[in-house]
Amino acid sequence: MGERLVFIVVLVILVGAIGVASQAVTGPATVSTANESALGSCSAESGAFKTTLSSQSFGEVTTYRLPKPLRAPNSIAAAPDGSVWFGEVALRGVAHLYGNGTFVEYPWPSNLYSAGSTCYDLNQLIGLNPSNDTFSSIPLKSGDAPLYLAIDRSGNLWFTTSAEPAQVGVVYSANGSVSYFPVPVAAGEYAASLTFYNSTLAYLAAVSASANEGQILSFDPLAPDSSFHEVGGNQSLLGPYSVAEASGGVWVGEHDASDVAFFNLTSRQWSFYPTSLNPEVPLTLPYYLISNGSSVWFNEHDGNKIAEITDDGSALTEFNVSESSTKSGIANVLTVGLDRNLLWFTGWTGNVVGFVNASIAPGFSIFSSANATDNDIEQGASRQFQLEVTGDSSARLTVQFADSESHTSVPLDISLTTNFSAISGLNGTRMVELTVNVSAETPSGRYLVLVTVTDGLTFRSVYIPVAVTDA
């Protein structure tokens, strides 16, 4: 375990996911519903393949198209030198992309998987030593299909599996031994992913294989035997495949919804933050989250976007990862990895990897002073709010709405209108008046209203908290 290895998760092919992690950074693996026939049959490849990829940029997004046929990239992680590693499920291997476009593929040796049209991969962790292109493996318990990798503060490699009853495993860096710890969740749930807050606190997402609902637990990596505790009471979450900690709380991606959830560790309350809506799909499906200390980044699987939400929950910025927003143009973005100002992503069916450059500020933004506190509106009443759209844009900007009434983020009993449905020729500041109408049937409670302006590629939004009170 003393060598510097890149680890690869090997899964049963019906799941078809790969996880990648280096000893300095981690990246998630995903559970995908991709059709296996699109991946072809297992065939032995030999030796590393090297080429140079060209890049394409639009707005704040840069993409690299991978060689044909489909590589099915998944699970990306940034290395300390600025390069990135990611799995290539169709190749049955791992790839390394450098900042200058140099691209190296490392196919798995044929002895690490079974050949044939179904290609049942063995249950193991695979390590690659890039200095001499050699592989090593760590066998796991029979029936374990590893899903996700993460490194704790002591350098130990943790992994989750699809096994039931739920469990997490760890490979100790000191001697390479493997231990397993049961996760106290309901029957039918498995451990999906985990993240380390510090040396004694970690968070784990658990999901039901049948209902796609789940929960978040915390545990102590130094004493995991009996330290698992449910986070946030009995709140049921929709497809909580990933969790991140920021700003005094826990953020969760709901991969069966159009929102991300936040549990405030001080108030002990849940809030649900809608994403902007994609008219081509019923749900945007936020997937994996990662925090950089000031923002939380996540991908919208069907929304075809990379999103950044401020850790105080006041604003949202989303970036379309392809220049087409139609259903056929969705790149199937599955995983993200953070490297300073670059948020990397993989596009499974788009056959691309790319990044959003967070150091490039979008040319326009939206602001409201009303997002600092709850805004009371009685049932059957309405209220006006002033918004500021500022910056420069030669493109026509349209105004969109979403809210937290349901997991679809589509406004229902709350209706939203502005005095501008579109803004043309923005140069400076444009004042926009938002009217929030609350029907008499709206249940009392706290809601988050999302107002978005977009040029079709970049989406800038502000959250306005609304407290509906009894008439």
ABEGO torsion letter per residue (X at the ends): XABBBBBBBBBBAAAGBBBBBBAABBBBBBBBABBAAAAEBBBBBBEBBBBBBBBBBBEABBBBBBBOBBAGBBGBBBBAAGBBBBBBAAAGBBBBBBAAGBBBBBBBBAAABBBEAAGBBBBBBBBBBAAAGBBBBBBBBBGBBBABBBBBAAGBBBBBBABOBBBBBBBBAAAGBBBBBBBBBBBGBBBABBBBABAABBBBBBBBAAAGBBBBBBBBAABAAAABBBBGEABBBBGBABBBBBGGBBBBBBAABABBBBBBAAAGBBBBBBBBBBAABABAGBBBBBBAGABBBBBBAAAGBBBBBBAAGABBBBBBABABABAAABAGBABBBBBEABBBBBBAAAGBBBBBBAABBBABBBBBAAAABBBBBBBGBBBBBBBBBBEBBABBBBBBBBBAABAAGBBBABBBBBABABBBGBBEBBBBBBBBBBBAABBBEBBBBBBBBBAGABBBBBBBBBBBBBX
